Amino acid sequence: MRVVRATRVDGQTCRREIACVSVVFRVAEIIDFTDVLRQRARRREHGLTARCLTLMEECLVVSRILYCSAPLDERGARATKIRQLEDLIAYTAHLL
């Protein structure tokens, strides 16, 4: 970006004789270190949440299989666990 500034001669701007010319170069960009750390933590949390979601889905599959083979007196507790896992999976998937 080039900025040209004209000086005032006799109360007027003299465009023929420019006394001061400023050239501005972008030398470096300042990066906030806390933003870098926050983004890194976000990526790590996202990866862990995705892995957790995969594990919960696998647990849900196993819980459904165990529900089918469980005795009748255990099915109520297993059904509750299945519903809780489904709710937790839905909540976790919404976070991603």
FIDREN-610218 format. One record per residue (C-alpha): x, y, z; residue in three letters. Coordinates in nm, 2 decimals. Layout:
<atoms>
[[X,Y,Z],'ALA']
...
</atoms>
This chain:
<atoms>
[[0.00,0.00,0.00],'MET']
[[0.15,0.34,-0.10],'ARG']
[[0.05,0.65,0.08],'VAL']
[[0.13,0.99,-0.09],'VAL']
[[0.10,1.30,0.12],'ARG']
[[0.13,1.65,-0.03],'ALA']
[[0.25,1.96,0.16],'THR']
[[0.07,2.29,0.18],'ARG']
[[0.23,2.58,0.00],'VAL']
[[0.07,2.92,0.04],'ASP']
[[-0.24,2.76,0.19],'GLY']
[[-0.29,2.53,-0.11],'GLN']
[[-0.20,2.17,-0.17],'THR']
[[0.08,2.16,-0.42],'CYS']
[[0.05,1.85,-0.63],'ARG']
[[0.35,1.92,-0.86],'ARG']
[[0.61,1.94,-0.58],'GLU']
[[0.54,1.66,-0.33],'ILE']
[[0.78,1.71,-0.04],'ALA']
[[0.69,1.41,0.17],'CYS']
[[0.62,1.06,0.03],'VAL']
[[0.55,0.78,0.27],'SER']
[[0.56,0.42,0.17],'VAL']
[[0.40,0.17,0.40],'VAL']
[[0.49,-0.20,0.38],'PHE']
[[0.34,-0.47,0.58],'ARG']
[[0.64,-0.63,0.75],'VAL']
[[0.49,-0.88,0.99],'ALA']
[[0.16,-0.99,1.13],'GLU']
[[0.12,-1.01,1.50],'ILE']
[[-0.04,-1.34,1.61],'ILE']
[[-0.19,-1.37,1.95],'ASP']
[[-0.04,-1.67,2.12],'PHE']
[[-0.35,-1.74,2.32],'THR']
[[-0.55,-1.78,2.00],'ASP']
[[-0.30,-2.03,1.87],'VAL']
[[-0.33,-2.23,2.19],'LEU']
[[-0.70,-2.21,2.19],'ARG']
[[-0.73,-2.33,1.83],'GLN']
[[-0.49,-2.62,1.91],'ARG']
[[-0.70,-2.71,2.21],'ALA']
[[-1.02,-2.70,2.00],'ARG']
[[-0.87,-2.94,1.75],'ARG']
[[-0.76,-3.17,2.02],'ARG']
[[-1.11,-3.16,2.19],'GLU']
[[-1.28,-3.21,1.86],'HIS']
[[-1.07,-3.53,1.80],'GLY']
[[-1.13,-3.66,2.14],'LEU']
[[-1.50,-3.59,2.11],'THR']
[[-1.52,-3.77,1.78],'ALA']
[[-1.33,-4.07,1.93],'ARG']
[[-1.57,-4.07,2.23],'CYS']
[[-1.87,-4.07,2.00],'LEU']
[[-1.73,-4.37,1.81],'THR']
[[-1.68,-4.56,2.14],'LEU']
[[-2.03,-4.48,2.26],'MET']
[[-2.18,-4.59,1.93],'GLU']
[[-1.99,-4.92,1.96],'GLU']
[[-2.11,-4.96,2.32],'CYS']
[[-2.47,-4.90,2.20],'LEU']
[[-2.44,-5.18,1.94],'VAL']
[[-2.32,-5.42,2.21],'VAL']
[[-2.59,-5.30,2.45],'SER']
[[-2.86,-5.38,2.20],'ARG']
[[-2.72,-5.72,2.14],'ILE']
[[-2.70,-5.79,2.51],'LEU']
[[-3.06,-5.66,2.55],'TYR']
[[-3.19,-5.92,2.31],'CYS']
[[-3.01,-6.20,2.49],'SER']
[[-3.08,-6.08,2.85],'ALA']
[[-3.33,-6.24,3.08],'PRO']
[[-3.67,-6.06,3.12],'LEU']
[[-3.59,-5.92,3.46],'ASP']
[[-3.27,-5.74,3.33],'GLU']
[[-3.43,-5.60,3.02],'ARG']
[[-3.57,-5.29,3.19],'GLY']
[[-3.23,-5.18,3.32],'ALA']
[[-3.07,-5.26,2.98],'ARG']
[[-3.34,-5.06,2.80],'ALA']
[[-3.27,-4.76,3.03],'THR']
[[-2.90,-4.78,2.95],'LYS']
[[-2.97,-4.79,2.58],'ILE']
[[-3.19,-4.48,2.61],'ARG']
[[-2.93,-4.30,2.81],'GLN']
[[-2.66,-4.39,2.55],'LEU']
[[-2.88,-4.27,2.27],'GLU']
[[-2.94,-3.94,2.44],'ASP']
[[-2.57,-3.90,2.52],'LEU']
[[-2.48,-3.98,2.16],'ILE']
[[-2.73,-3.73,2.03],'ALA']
[[-2.59,-3.46,2.26],'TYR']
[[-2.23,-3.53,2.17],'THR']
[[-2.30,-3.54,1.80],'ALA']
[[-2.47,-3.20,1.84],'HIS']
[[-2.14,-3.06,1.99],'LEU']
[[-1.95,-3.16,1.68],'LEU']
</atoms>
